[in-house]
Structures are given as C-alpha cells and as structure tokens.
Amino acid sequence: MLKEYKSVQEVVGPLMMVEGVEGIKYEEICDIKMHTGEIRRGRVLEISEDKAMVQVFEGTAGVNLPETTVRFLGHSLELGVSEDMIGRVFNGLGEPIDDGPKIMPEKRLDINGSPINPFSRDYPSEFIQTGISCIDGLNTLVRGQKLPIFSGSGLPHNQVAAQIARQSKVLGKDEKFAVVFGAMGITFEEAQFFIDNFTETGAIDRAVLFMNLADDPAIERIATPKMALTCAEYLAFEKGMQVLVILTDMTNYAEALREISAARKEVPGRRGYPGYLYTDLAGIYERAGRIKGNTGSITQIPILTMPEDDITHPIPDLTGYITEGQIILSRELYKKGIEPPINIVPSLSRLKDKGIGDGKTREDHADTMNQIYAAYTSGISARELQVILGDSALSEADKAFAKFAEAFDAEYVNQGYDNDRSIFETLALGWKLLEIVPRSELKRIKEVYIDKYLGKDIRE
C-alpha cells in the first residue's frame, strides 16, 4: 500500500517541498491530489533527510498547502513502448494526442536510459541519404552519428527538419527504417506544420512524433527528448530497426533546464545555465549510436537555434564538443532566397569519410567533395576581390571560380524543400558545375575520375 503524505510545506514556481517522507528515491514519480480532487503528476528532484523537493508537471498554481496530498509511486517516469507507436502522435509525456486508441505497451521502460557503453559501440560507417545535396554530397550523414543543425531565430530549420524526416533512407538494403521526431517548446502553428507535413506526404507511416508545445510545462519539455530516445532505443535495439531521431529545439530544452535550476536556487554557470548543462546534453546525445552484434542503430539530428546567431553561446558551444560536426544555416543565404540556406564552409561532418566511397556511395565521392569545397572557397575569395578591385584584377581562373560559386549557390544549394535528390544525382550535379572550372585547376581529383565523369551525366 502506497503511503500518502499531507505535509506539503512550501511551493516555489513549479517546485513543492514535502516533509516527513521515508524511502523516497531520486527521480521517483508521485501523484499530487489537489483539494479540488484534481490529480497532478510530479517527480522527485532532490532528497535531504526527510524532505523531498518535487517538480510538478502541470505547475503549482492553485495548490492549497494544508489540503494537498502526495503519494509516491515507487518508480521513475516510464514510457509504455510498442511497435504500434509508429504512425502516432504523442505529447511530451508519451500520451497519445492524435485521437487514436491508447497504446497497449509491450513493456514499460525508464525514460532516463543511459548512454551507450563506449566498449559496446560499433563504429559508424554506413551512408544515410537525406536527399539534400549539401548534406549527402559534402557533409555526409553516417548511420549512428550525431550531427546537429545550428540555426537562428526565423531561419527555416523546421522545413529542413521536415525534409530530412520525409526523405531519409538507408541505401542498398531492405531494412526497416523509422523516424522518431521530438519537438520541444514549439508553437501550435509549428506543431501543426509538422503533423500536416508528415500526414500529407505519408511520412507519418514510419514516424513517431512527440510534441511539447510552448505553453506546456517546463518539466514536460525536459522529459520530451528522453521519451523520444526511449522509443528510439526500443525500436532500434529490440526490434532491429534503423532509427533517425530529430530533436528540435534543443535551445528550448536548455531554457527549461535553466528555469528549473533557477527555481531550485542553484548557483548558475555560463549565462545563467546550470553548471551541469554539458553533462545533461551529453546524456541525451550519447544515447545515439550502434551496438556491436545488434542490427539496429540510432542516428541523431538535434536542431538548435543560436541566440543572436552566436555560435559561441553555451548551447551550440557545448553541443559542438559532444557531437560529430554541425550543419549551419546561414541568414545571408536565407535573405538571398536560397532554400535550404546551408552554409557549407563552416559546416562539417567529422564522420563523412567513413560513409562514402566505392560500395557505399561512389568511388569519386571523396575527390569531388574536396574539389567542390576548394573551388567554392576560391570563388568566395575571388568575389570579394572583385568587389574591391574590379574584374580587371582577376585572372581567368579567378573569374571561373567566381562563376562557379554563383552557380553552386543557385543550383547545388538552392534545391528547395520538396526536391529529393539521390546521391547519384548530387554527384552528377557536382561534376556538371565543375565543368565551369578549368580542367587544369581540378587538382584534388584523380585523372582517372576526371576522364570517366567530367562532361558526362552519370547517375548510377
């Protein structure tokens, strides 16, 4: 029989102090019965002797201290998992919100999980096609990788996220592929955009959506990515599926952490964020990967908006330390109308070399990738020189590179949000653009590949 406590002593923001407790554990879940009969849910954040600090999911508004009872349930927050979750939409606490039937769980899992043991990890080495040329061709996503997207307020990261979720696939193998989408602190309009987009395109048939809205409690926002990853771990490591997890927006998640930390009166770290922000983010990101001897995998794309477009802000800064690269959206390209506005120069996938080449994509992939980067950066330098000194200061090669950079932005980057390019279409487009550059300047590509592919539209 679970004991009920009628000893709530203090309420501060979303936090409640309960005294006289016995045998209570950290992260334990409790039911809070209001004087009106309403039941709210909370979890234990801290225990000191016979006192427990409880975080209330629905907030503490309207709490009558003498009349409120608390019953601790003896377990942490759990998610009931089943393959029937695919195609469904849930809130941040794993409750269905799509008017469908309740899930009959195969089992219930603790959402806190744990990062994959480094000894058990298998090295990421298999190509995932997103259908976006700037990612597939130049910053390749590899199965089991953590590759964040750094965006800014007002930039179209939602469209990019939806495009990746719709188009992503594992090539060459008939494997079960699923997308787990976790949204934190988004507006109702944004949530509706994702639901409508997934439904209209049929992507919902292989997706699980967890939606936490901006007006939902901060505690639910903290639980949402853990719910999504718990579902992904079940599908990947127990059902052998290849799972892509997209989490947006990690900045809202970190803000919720800061809000709870301030309510707990903790000593703040950089910019007011708690000192454990790094370990907290690592606990989320490191749940992606592959496990030796297991056919399933979790690939993770966290999306975060950089406050004031500042890449040195604690959230992108710490995320960059933990993950394996970053895709950066450019406000300058966005203003030019380029869709998606991915800036390839500062973008990086640290594992791209592991997922490309003969047998994975194509033999010429690595060489063309390096040559495109070199030609594009040379073109940017030539354009800057052109503005300062005029055309007369440019050599013929400089003019060719400047022309290449313009064509690259217009054709390669600016593919739109509905254009699903195969990796072979991306490679063919790269070769077509390299025809602008004098053959003598193609110094990063083997001659055998130049003879085989230059000037030929090979899409296989």
Secondary structure as a PSIPRED ss2 file (coil, helix, strand):
# PSIPRED VFORMAT (PSIPRED V4.0)

   1 M C   1.000  0.000  0.000
   2 L C   1.000  0.000  0.000
   3 K C   1.000  0.000  0.000
   4 E E   0.000  0.000  1.000
   5 Y E   0.000  0.000  1.000
   6 K C   1.000  0.000  0.000
   7 S C   1.000  0.000  0.000
   8 V E   0.000  0.000  1.000
   9 Q E   0.000  0.000  1.000
  10 E E   0.000  0.000  1.000
  11 V E   0.000  0.000  1.000
  12 V E   0.000  0.000  1.000
  13 G C   1.000  0.000  0.000
  14 P C   1.000  0.000  0.000
  15 L E   0.000  0.000  1.000
  16 M E   0.000  0.000  1.000
  17 M E   0.000  0.000  1.000
  18 V E   0.000  0.000  1.000
  19 E E   0.000  0.000  1.000
  20 G C   1.000  0.000  0.000
  21 V C   1.000  0.000  0.000
  22 E C   1.000  0.000  0.000
  23 G C   1.000  0.000  0.000
  24 I C   1.000  0.000  0.000
  25 K C   1.000  0.000  0.000
  26 Y C   1.000  0.000  0.000
  27 E C   1.000  0.000  0.000
  28 E E   0.000  0.000  1.000
  29 I E   0.000  0.000  1.000
  30 C E   0.000  0.000  1.000
  31 D E   0.000  0.000  1.000
  32 I E   0.000  0.000  1.000
  33 K E   0.000  0.000  1.000
  34 M C   1.000  0.000  0.000
  35 H C   1.000  0.000  0.000
  36 T C   1.000  0.000  0.000
  37 G C   1.000  0.000  0.000
  38 E C   1.000  0.000  0.000
  39 I E   0.000  0.000  1.000
  40 R E   0.000  0.000  1.000
  41 R E   0.000  0.000  1.000
  42 G E   0.000  0.000  1.000
  43 R E   0.000  0.000  1.000
  44 V E   0.000  0.000  1.000
  45 L E   0.000  0.000  1.000
  46 E E   0.000  0.000  1.000
  47 I E   0.000  0.000  1.000
  48 S E   0.000  0.000  1.000
  49 E C   1.000  0.000  0.000
  50 D C   1.000  0.000  0.000
  51 K E   0.000  0.000  1.000
  52 A E   0.000  0.000  1.000
  53 M E   0.000  0.000  1.000
  54 V E   0.000  0.000  1.000
  55 Q E   0.000  0.000  1.000
  56 V E   0.000  0.000  1.000
  57 F C   1.000  0.000  0.000
  58 E C   1.000  0.000  0.000
  59 G C   1.000  0.000  0.000
  60 T C   1.000  0.000  0.000
  61 A C   1.000  0.000  0.000
  62 G C   1.000  0.000  0.000
  63 V C   1.000  0.000  0.000
  64 N C   1.000  0.000  0.000
  65 L H   0.000  1.000  0.000
  66 P H   0.000  1.000  0.000
  67 E H   0.000  1.000  0.000
  68 T C   1.000  0.000  0.000
  69 T E   0.000  0.000  1.000
  70 V E   0.000  0.000  1.000
  71 R E   0.000  0.000  1.000
  72 F E   0.000  0.000  1.000
  73 L E   0.000  0.000  1.000
  74 G E   0.000  0.000  1.000
  75 H E   0.000  0.000  1.000
  76 S E   0.000  0.000  1.000
  77 L C   1.000  0.000  0.000
  78 E E   0.000  0.000  1.000
  79 L E   0.000  0.000  1.000
  80 G E   0.000  0.000  1.000
  81 V E   0.000  0.000  1.000
  82 S C   1.000  0.000  0.000
  83 E H   0.000  1.000  0.000
  84 D H   0.000  1.000  0.000
  85 M H   0.000  1.000  0.000
  86 I C   1.000  0.000  0.000
  87 G C   1.000  0.000  0.000
  88 R C   1.000  0.000  0.000
  89 V E   0.000  0.000  1.000
  90 F E   0.000  0.000  1.000
  91 N E   0.000  0.000  1.000
  92 G C   1.000  0.000  0.000
  93 L C   1.000  0.000  0.000
  94 G C   1.000  0.000  0.000
  95 E C   1.000  0.000  0.000
  96 P E   0.000  0.000  1.000
  97 I C   1.000  0.000  0.000
  98 D C   1.000  0.000  0.000
  99 D C   1.000  0.000  0.000
 100 G C   1.000  0.000  0.000
 101 P C   1.000  0.000  0.000
 102 K C   1.000  0.000  0.000
 103 I C   1.000  0.000  0.000
 104 M C   1.000  0.000  0.000
 105 P C   1.000  0.000  0.000
 106 E C   1.000  0.000  0.000
 107 K E   0.000  0.000  1.000
 108 R E   0.000  0.000  1.000
 109 L E   0.000  0.000  1.000
 110 D E   0.000  0.000  1.000
 111 I C   1.000  0.000  0.000
 112 N C   1.000  0.000  0.000
 113 G C   1.000  0.000  0.000
 114 S C   1.000  0.000  0.000
 115 P C   1.000  0.000  0.000
 116 I C   1.000  0.000  0.000
 117 N C   1.000  0.000  0.000
 118 P H   0.000  1.000  0.000
 119 F H   0.000  1.000  0.000
 120 S H   0.000  1.000  0.000
 121 R E   0.000  0.000  1.000
 122 D E   0.000  0.000  1.000
 123 Y C   1.000  0.000  0.000
 124 P C   1.000  0.000  0.000
 125 S C   1.000  0.000  0.000
 126 E C   1.000  0.000  0.000
 127 F E   0.000  0.000  1.000
 128 I E   0.000  0.000  1.000
 129 Q E   0.000  0.000  1.000
 130 T C   1.000  0.000  0.000
 131 G C   1.000  0.000  0.000
 132 I C   1.000  0.000  0.000
 133 S H   0.000  1.000  0.000
 134 C H   0.000  1.000  0.000
 135 I H   0.000  1.000  0.000
 136 D H   0.000  1.000  0.000
 137 G H   0.000  1.000  0.000
 138 L H   0.000  1.000  0.000
 139 N C   1.000  0.000  0.000
 140 T C   1.000  0.000  0.000
 141 L E   0.000  0.000  1.000
 142 V E   0.000  0.000  1.000
 143 R C   1.000  0.000  0.000
 144 G C   1.000  0.000  0.000
 145 Q C   1.000  0.000  0.000
 146 K E   0.000  0.000  1.000
 147 L C   1.000  0.000  0.000
 148 P C   1.000  0.000  0.000
 149 I E   0.000  0.000  1.000
 150 F E   0.000  0.000  1.000
 151 S E   0.000  0.000  1.000
 152 G C   1.000  0.000  0.000
 153 S C   1.000  0.000  0.000
 154 G C   1.000  0.000  0.000
 155 L C   1.000  0.000  0.000
 156 P C   1.000  0.000  0.000
 157 H H   0.000  1.000  0.000
 158 N H   0.000  1.000  0.000
 159 Q H   0.000  1.000  0.000
 160 V H   0.000  1.000  0.000
 161 A H   0.000  1.000  0.000
 162 A H   0.000  1.000  0.000
 163 Q H   0.000  1.000  0.000
 164 I H   0.000  1.000  0.000
 165 A H   0.000  1.000  0.000
 166 R H   0.000  1.000  0.000
 167 Q H   0.000  1.000  0.000
 168 S C   1.000  0.000  0.000
 169 K E   0.000  0.000  1.000
 170 V E   0.000  0.000  1.000
 171 L C   1.000  0.000  0.000
 172 G C   1.000  0.000  0.000
 173 K C   1.000  0.000  0.000
 174 D C   1.000  0.000  0.000
 175 E C   1.000  0.000  0.000
 176 K C   1.000  0.000  0.000
 177 F E   0.000  0.000  1.000
 178 A E   0.000  0.000  1.000
 179 V E   0.000  0.000  1.000
 180 V E   0.000  0.000  1.000
 181 F E   0.000  0.000  1.000
 182 G E   0.000  0.000  1.000
 183 A E   0.000  0.000  1.000
 184 M E   0.000  0.000  1.000
 185 G E   0.000  0.000  1.000
 186 I E   0.000  0.000  1.000
 187 T C   1.000  0.000  0.000
 188 F H   0.000  1.000  0.000
 189 E H   0.000  1.000  0.000
 190 E H   0.000  1.000  0.000
 191 A H   0.000  1.000  0.000
 192 Q H   0.000  1.000  0.000
 193 F H   0.000  1.000  0.000
 194 F H   0.000  1.000  0.000
 195 I H   0.000  1.000  0.000
 196 D H   0.000  1.000  0.000
 197 N H   0.000  1.000  0.000
 198 F H   0.000  1.000  0.000
 199 T H   0.000  1.000  0.000
 200 E H   0.000  1.000  0.000
 201 T H   0.000  1.000  0.000
 202 G C   1.000  0.000  0.000
 203 A H   0.000  1.000  0.000
 204 I H   0.000  1.000  0.000
 205 D H   0.000  1.000  0.000
 206 R H   0.000  1.000  0.000
 207 A E   0.000  0.000  1.000
 208 V E   0.000  0.000  1.000
 209 L E   0.000  0.000  1.000
 210 F E   0.000  0.000  1.000
 211 M E   0.000  0.000  1.000
 212 N E   0.000  0.000  1.000
 213 L E   0.000  0.000  1.000
 214 A C   1.000  0.000  0.000
 215 D C   1.000  0.000  0.000
 216 D C   1.000  0.000  0.000
 217 P C   1.000  0.000  0.000
 218 A H   0.000  1.000  0.000
 219 I H   0.000  1.000  0.000
 220 E H   0.000  1.000  0.000
 221 R H   0.000  1.000  0.000
 222 I H   0.000  1.000  0.000
 223 A H   0.000  1.000  0.000
 224 T H   0.000  1.000  0.000
 225 P H   0.000  1.000  0.000
 226 K H   0.000  1.000  0.000
 227 M H   0.000  1.000  0.000
 228 A H   0.000  1.000  0.000
 229 L H   0.000  1.000  0.000
 230 T H   0.000  1.000  0.000
 231 C H   0.000  1.000  0.000
 232 A H   0.000  1.000  0.000
 233 E H   0.000  1.000  0.000
 234 Y H   0.000  1.000  0.000
 235 L H   0.000  1.000  0.000
 236 A H   0.000  1.000  0.000
 237 F H   0.000  1.000  0.000
 238 E H   0.000  1.000  0.000
 239 K C   1.000  0.000  0.000
 240 G C   1.000  0.000  0.000
 241 M C   1.000  0.000  0.000
 242 Q E   0.000  0.000  1.000
 243 V E   0.000  0.000  1.000
 244 L E   0.000  0.000  1.000
 245 V E   0.000  0.000  1.000
 246 I E   0.000  0.000  1.000
 247 L E   0.000  0.000  1.000
 248 T E   0.000  0.000  1.000
 249 D C   1.000  0.000  0.000
 250 M H   0.000  1.000  0.000
 251 T H   0.000  1.000  0.000
 252 N H   0.000  1.000  0.000
 253 Y H   0.000  1.000  0.000
 254 A H   0.000  1.000  0.000
 255 E H   0.000  1.000  0.000
 256 A H   0.000  1.000  0.000
 257 L H   0.000  1.000  0.000
 258 R H   0.000  1.000  0.000
 259 E H   0.000  1.000  0.000
 260 I H   0.000  1.000  0.000
 261 S H   0.000  1.000  0.000
 262 A H   0.000  1.000  0.000
 263 A H   0.000  1.000  0.000
 264 R C   1.000  0.000  0.000
 265 K C   1.000  0.000  0.000
 266 E C   1.000  0.000  0.000
 267 V C   1.000  0.000  0.000
 268 P E   0.000  0.000  1.000
 269 G C   1.000  0.000  0.000
 270 R H   0.000  1.000  0.000
 271 R H   0.000  1.000  0.000
 272 G H   0.000  1.000  0.000
 273 Y C   1.000  0.000  0.000
 274 P E   0.000  0.000  1.000
 275 G C   1.000  0.000  0.000
 276 Y C   1.000  0.000  0.000
 277 L H   0.000  1.000  0.000
 278 Y H   0.000  1.000  0.000
 279 T H   0.000  1.000  0.000
 280 D H   0.000  1.000  0.000
 281 L H   0.000  1.000  0.000
 282 A H   0.000  1.000  0.000
 283 G H   0.000  1.000  0.000
 284 I H   0.000  1.000  0.000
 285 Y H   0.000  1.000  0.000
 286 E C   1.000  0.000  0.000
 287 R C   1.000  0.000  0.000
 288 A C   1.000  0.000  0.000
 289 G E   0.000  0.000  1.000
 290 R E   0.000  0.000  1.000
 291 I E   0.000  0.000  1.000
 292 K C   1.000  0.000  0.000
 293 G C   1.000  0.000  0.000
 294 N C   1.000  0.000  0.000
 295 T C   1.000  0.000  0.000
 296 G C   1.000  0.000  0.000
 297 S E   0.000  0.000  1.000
 298 I E   0.000  0.000  1.000
 299 T E   0.000  0.000  1.000
 300 Q E   0.000  0.000  1.000
 301 I E   0.000  0.000  1.000
 302 P E   0.000  0.000  1.000
 303 I E   0.000  0.000  1.000
 304 L E   0.000  0.000  1.000
 305 T E   0.000  0.000  1.000
 306 M C   1.000  0.000  0.000
 307 P H   0.000  1.000  0.000
 308 E H   0.000  1.000  0.000
 309 D H   0.000  1.000  0.000
 310 D C   1.000  0.000  0.000
 311 I C   1.000  0.000  0.000
 312 T C   1.000  0.000  0.000
 313 H C   1.000  0.000  0.000
 314 P H   0.000  1.000  0.000
 315 I H   0.000  1.000  0.000
 316 P H   0.000  1.000  0.000
 317 D H   0.000  1.000  0.000
 318 L H   0.000  1.000  0.000
 319 T H   0.000  1.000  0.000
 320 G H   0.000  1.000  0.000
 321 Y H   0.000  1.000  0.000
 322 I H   0.000  1.000  0.000
 323 T C   1.000  0.000  0.000
 324 E C   1.000  0.000  0.000
 325 G E   0.000  0.000  1.000
 326 Q E   0.000  0.000  1.000
 327 I E   0.000  0.000  1.000
 328 I E   0.000  0.000  1.000
 329 L E   0.000  0.000  1.000
 330 S C   1.000  0.000  0.000
 331 R H   0.000  1.000  0.000
 332 E H   0.000  1.000  0.000
 333 L H   0.000  1.000  0.000
 334 Y H   0.000  1.000  0.000
 335 K H   0.000  1.000  0.000
 336 K C   1.000  0.000  0.000
 337 G C   1.000  0.000  0.000
 338 I C   1.000  0.000  0.000
 339 E C   1.000  0.000  0.000
 340 P C   1.000  0.000  0.000
 341 P C   1.000  0.000  0.000
 342 I E   0.000  0.000  1.000
 343 N E   0.000  0.000  1.000
 344 I E   0.000  0.000  1.000
 345 V E   0.000  0.000  1.000
 346 P E   0.000  0.000  1.000
 347 S E   0.000  0.000  1.000
 348 L E   0.000  0.000  1.000
 349 S E   0.000  0.000  1.000
 350 R C   1.000  0.000  0.000
 351 L C   1.000  0.000  0.000
 352 K H   0.000  1.000  0.000
 353 D H   0.000  1.000  0.000
 354 K H   0.000  1.000  0.000
 355 G C   1.000  0.000  0.000
 356 I C   1.000  0.000  0.000
 357 G C   1.000  0.000  0.000
 358 D C   1.000  0.000  0.000
 359 G C   1.000  0.000  0.000
 360 K C   1.000  0.000  0.000
 361 T C   1.000  0.000  0.000
 362 R C   1.000  0.000  0.000
 363 E C   1.000  0.000  0.000
 364 D C   1.000  0.000  0.000
 365 H H   0.000  1.000  0.000
 366 A H   0.000  1.000  0.000
 367 D H   0.000  1.000  0.000
 368 T H   0.000  1.000  0.000
 369 M H   0.000  1.000  0.000
 370 N H   0.000  1.000  0.000
 371 Q H   0.000  1.000  0.000
 372 I H   0.000  1.000  0.000
 373 Y H   0.000  1.000  0.000
 374 A H   0.000  1.000  0.000
 375 A H   0.000  1.000  0.000
 376 Y H   0.000  1.000  0.000
 377 T H   0.000  1.000  0.000
 378 S H   0.000  1.000  0.000
 379 G H   0.000  1.000  0.000
 380 I H   0.000  1.000  0.000
 381 S H   0.000  1.000  0.000
 382 A H   0.000  1.000  0.000
 383 R H   0.000  1.000  0.000
 384 E H   0.000  1.000  0.000
 385 L H   0.000  1.000  0.000
 386 Q H   0.000  1.000  0.000
 387 V H   0.000  1.000  0.000
 388 I H   0.000  1.000  0.000
 389 L H   0.000  1.000  0.000
 390 G C   1.000  0.000  0.000
 391 D H   0.000  1.000  0.000
 392 S H   0.000  1.000  0.000
 393 A H   0.000  1.000  0.000
 394 L C   1.000  0.000  0.000
 395 S C   1.000  0.000  0.000
 396 E H   0.000  1.000  0.000
 397 A H   0.000  1.000  0.000
 398 D H   0.000  1.000  0.000
 399 K H   0.000  1.000  0.000
 400 A H   0.000  1.000  0.000
 401 F H   0.000  1.000  0.000
 402 A H   0.000  1.000  0.000
 403 K H   0.000  1.000  0.000
 404 F H   0.000  1.000  0.000
 405 A H   0.000  1.000  0.000
 406 E H   0.000  1.000  0.000
 407 A H   0.000  1.000  0.000
 408 F H   0.000  1.000  0.000
 409 D H   0.000  1.000  0.000
 410 A H   0.000  1.000  0.000
 411 E H   0.000  1.000  0.000
 412 Y H   0.000  1.000  0.000
 413 V H   0.000  1.000  0.000
 414 N C   1.000  0.000  0.000
 415 Q C   1.000  0.000  0.000
 416 G C   1.000  0.000  0.000
 417 Y C   1.000  0.000  0.000
 418 D C   1.000  0.000  0.000
 419 N C   1.000  0.000  0.000
 420 D C   1.000  0.000  0.000
 421 R C   1.000  0.000  0.000
 422 S C   1.000  0.000  0.000
 423 I H   0.000  1.000  0.000
 424 F H   0.000  1.000  0.000
 425 E H   0.000  1.000  0.000
 426 T H   0.000  1.000  0.000
 427 L H   0.000  1.000  0.000
 428 A H   0.000  1.000  0.000
 429 L H   0.000  1.000  0.000
 430 G H   0.000  1.000  0.000
 431 W H   0.000  1.000  0.000
 432 K H   0.000  1.000  0.000
 433 L H   0.000  1.000  0.000
 434 L H   0.000  1.000  0.000
 435 E C   1.000  0.000  0.000
 436 I C   1.000  0.000  0.000
 437 V C   1.000  0.000  0.000
 438 P C   1.000  0.000  0.000
 439 R H   0.000  1.000  0.000
 440 S H   0.000  1.000  0.000
 441 E H   0.000  1.000  0.000
 442 L C   1.000  0.000  0.000
 443 K C   1.000  0.000  0.000
 444 R C   1.000  0.000  0.000
 445 I C   1.000  0.000  0.000
 446 K C   1.000  0.000  0.000
 447 E H   0.000  1.000  0.000
 448 V H   0.000  1.000  0.000
 449 Y H   0.000  1.000  0.000
 450 I H   0.000  1.000  0.000
 451 D H   0.000  1.000  0.000
 452 K H   0.000  1.000  0.000
 453 Y H   0.000  1.000  0.000
 454 L C   1.000  0.000  0.000
 455 G C   1.000  0.000  0.000
 456 K C   1.000  0.000  0.000
 457 D C   1.000  0.000  0.000
 458 I C   1.000  0.000  0.000
 459 R C   1.000  0.000  0.000
 460 E C   1.000  0.000  0.000
